[in-house]
């Protein structure tokens, strides 16, 4: 019997013999880096991919279409549509011509509607949030009732209001004309000048609970001792609201007002369900106007150009608003 030495019994080293060791080291490095701070980025990766697919890619596609003469004749093969450069933008901003004049009118109506809707929603939400801070029987039920408009689906809400605004069978005319006798005739609410106010009522009704919810959460962070000290110093209710409540709610208001402004300015569902694809002239919001330019007249190039102009306007408003609010916050902290 011949004895084998360790060198003779050891397996022969090959080119793949070090791969398991390298894989183990690589796995340990990846694990270490994830533990050091890479895990949050890994968890955000699905959201980033969805954001790219749902928002970023369609937005870039829309910007590309705005530089093309994409009409009904090229809808089957949009890539063959001629390149028009900035012609769609020039047509949209020529306010002395029909297309630009109509867009400017729609912008003015939308701006007026947004300012009124956000202002009234904030005012009603603030008043309700302050009142709900007091302890009384049935407060929890009242809070739940106040949140019903925010919890209901938008389509169900607006369709209900559409039936209520009908001239002959609607609840609004029944109360105003038949019960209270405030009007001489039953009014048209979904056409003519009243259409703007009907749209405003529906928008405020479904928006103010969001302001109420946000402000009620902000009020929970205000110490009750501040109100007790102010009351001992002789401050009344209005003085407490002006000196304690509103300044303490400033951070919440800054974010909430911006969000409400962007939501309301871009709102498409409410006017579309209320009026259809052809709203009255007095309630021609810019979201429906762009829809008409794109899908009714089949001029996707002009509609995309209007959408890009709307995006630039909202980005400008957001940047200016954040700049002004950050400066005020810095001055207050100083």
Residue pairs with C-beta under 8 A, 6 or more apart in sequence:
11 17
34 42
59 311
62 304
62 307
62 308
63 304
63 308
65 78
65 300
65 301
65 304
66 88
66 89
66 301
66 304
66 305
66 307
66 308
67 83
67 84
67 85
67 86
67 88
67 301
68 78
68 81
68 82
68 83
68 84
68 301
69 81
69 82
69 83
69 84
69 87
69 88
69 301
70 78
70 81
70 299
70 300
70 301
70 304
71 81
71 298
71 299
71 300
71 301
72 298
74 80
74 81
75 298
75 300
78 300
81 301
84 301
88 301
88 302
88 304
88 305
89 305
89 308
89 309
91 97
91 99
91 100
91 302
91 305
92 99
92 100
92 103
92 302
92 305
92 306
92 309
93 100
93 103
93 309
94 100
95 101
95 103
95 104
99 302
102 284
102 289
103 286
103 289
103 306
105 281
105 284
106 284
106 285
106 286
106 288
106 289
107 286
109 196
109 282
109 283
109 284
109 285
109 286
110 265
110 285
110 286
110 287
111 265
113 196
113 199
113 200
113 203
113 264
113 283
113 285
114 261
114 264
114 265
116 200
117 200
117 203
117 204
117 207
117 260
117 264
118 207
118 257
118 260
118 261
118 264
120 200
120 204
120 208
121 203
121 204
121 207
121 208
121 210
121 211
121 260
122 208
122 211
122 253
122 256
122 257
122 260
124 204
124 208
124 211
124 212
125 208
125 209
125 210
125 211
125 212
125 213
125 214
125 215
126 211
126 215
126 249
128 146
128 208
128 212
129 211
129 212
129 215
129 216
129 218
129 219
130 219
130 241
130 245
132 139
132 142
132 143
132 146
132 212
132 216
133 216
133 219
143 216
146 209
146 212
147 209
147 212
147 213
148 209
149 157
149 205
149 206
149 208
149 209
150 206
150 209
150 210
150 213
151 209
152 206
154 206
154 269
154 270
154 273
155 269
155 273
157 202
157 205
157 206
158 202
158 206
158 269
158 270
158 273
158 274
159 273
161 198
161 201
161 202
161 205
161 274
162 190
162 273
162 274
163 169
163 170
163 171
164 170
164 171
164 172
165 172
165 189
165 190
165 198
166 173
166 189
166 190
167 173
167 186
167 187
167 188
167 189
168 186
170 189
172 189
173 183
173 186
173 187
173 189
176 182
176 183
176 187
177 183
177 185
177 186
177 187
187 194
188 194
189 195
189 197
189 198
190 198
190 274
190 275
190 280
191 280
192 280
192 282
193 282
195 275
195 279
195 280
195 282
195 283
196 280
196 282
196 283
198 274
198 283
199 270
199 271
199 274
199 275
199 283
199 285
202 270
202 274
203 264
203 267
203 270
206 270
207 260
207 263
207 264
210 256
210 260
211 256
211 260
214 252
214 255
214 256
215 249
215 252
215 253
215 256
217 252
218 248
218 249
218 251
218 252
219 245
219 248
219 249
221 248
222 244
222 245
222 248
222 249
226 244
227 240
227 244
230 239
230 240
230 243
230 244
231 240
235 243
250 329
250 332
251 329
254 325
254 329
258 318
258 321
258 322
261 317
262 314
262 318
265 286
265 314
266 287
266 310
266 314
267 285
267 287
268 287
268 288
268 291
271 279
271 283
271 285
271 287
271 288
272 288
272 291
275 283
275 288
277 288
277 291
277 292
277 295
277 296
278 292
278 296
279 285
279 288
286 306
286 310
289 306
290 303
290 306
290 307
290 310
291 303
293 299
293 302
293 303
293 306
294 300
294 302
294 303
294 304
295 303
